[in-house]
Amino acid sequence: MIASVKSDYAARAVLGLSRHFPTGQAVRVERLAADHALPANYLIQILLELKAHGLVRSVRGKEGGYLLARPPSQVTLGDVLRALHGAVFSTPALSDPACPCELQRAWQTLQQAVETASDAVTFQQLLDESAERERMYYI
């Protein structure tokens, strides 16, 4: 599995929205893009995909922008990857009848491990890690 630039940008955006979740205020695309070094035009496309999968929601109007649709503790890295790519890990070998069954089982094992690992990482954990790192820096 090679994580795409799109995956990285989406994870940064969700992390940014996670930081603002407690305020309940929408974050404008321009601010999110600037804060996380993301191209705003590409970020809009990513946010629309995340919205279509129920991970973010949008607010219209003067105070509009985007919000995380669920608490950061309920959003995983796996959720973000599946929203963008449909699967966290995929290989054509899994559906190839010519692929030896022992190799298909190895691919399935790898697929399950990647899915499990990505679902074990919540954005709340990432926020907690960031807060801990900041506390350690000031000691």
N, C-alpha and C positions, 0 to 999 in steps of 0.2 A: 504494500500500500504506500503510495506517495500522496501526501496531503497537498492539495492544490493551493495556489495563492488565494483562490476564492474561499477555500476552507479556513485558511488563516485569517482572512479579512472578516469572515462571518464570525469566527470565534472571538476576534478582537471586538467586534461590534456588540456581540452578546455580553461580553465581559463589561464593556462600557455601559450598556443598558442595565446590567446587574448592579453596577455601582450606584446608579440612580434609582433603583427599584424602591428603596425605603422612602424616598421623597414623594413618590406617586406622580411626579411631573414628567411630562414627555420631553425627550431630548431631540433637538433639531438635528437633521442630517448633517448640516454644515459643522455643527459643534462636535458631533460624534466623529466625523471624518477628520477634523483638525486635531482632536484630542488623541486619536489613535493612528495617525499617519495613514489615512485611507483615502483613496480617490472618491470624492463625493458622488460622481455619476455612477460609478460601479457599485458603490455602497447602496444606492437606492435600489438597484436591481437585486442585490443580495437581501436587503430588508424586505422587499416584496416577496421573495421566495420564502423567507422565514415567516412572514405574515401568513402566507398561504398554508403553511404547515402548523399554524397556531402557536408559534414560539414568540412572536412579537405582535403588537397591535399598534395601530396608528391613531393619532388624534388630529382632527382637522382644526383649522382656524389659527388665529394669531398666536396662541400658546401651543400650537400643534407640534407634532413630531412623532417619535416612536417610543414605546414602552415595552418592557418585557411582559409577556402575557401571563407568566407564572412566576412564583418566587424563584430566585436563583438556586435554591436547594432542590428544586424540582425540574431543573433543566440540565441535561448532561451534554458533554461534548459529542456523544453518540447521537443525541437528538439533532444537534446542529449539522453533523455530517450527513445523517440520513435525509434531512430536509433539503440539502443541496444536491446530494448524489444518489439518493435512493438506497444506498447501502454503505456501510462503513468500509467493508472489504468485499471485493468481488473479483472473481476470476472466471473466464469462460470454461476453464477445465471442469468446474463443478457440474456443468450441464453437457459436457462433451462425452458422448458414449465411447469414443476412442481412447479416452484417458483411462489408464489403469486404475482399478478400484482402490488399490492401496494408496495411490497418489491422490485420488479424489478424497479419501478419508483424511489424508494429511492436510489437504487444502481446507476441508471442513473444520478440522481442528484449529487451524490457523485463523479461519474466519470467526469461529466461536471465541477464540482468545482475544482477538481484536475488538469484537463486539462487546464482550464482557469488560475489557479494559476501558473502552471509550464510554461505556455506560456507568462506570464506577467514578468517573470524574464529573462532579457537579460544579456549576459556576459559583456556588456558595463556597466550596472548598478552595477555589481559586481566589475568591475575595478574602477568605480567611488567611490564606498563605501570603497574600499581598500585605494584609494588615500586620501580620506577624513579622514580615520582613521589614516593614516600616518601623515597627516598635524596636526591633533589634538594631536598626541603623542609628536610632537616637540614644541608645544606651551608652 
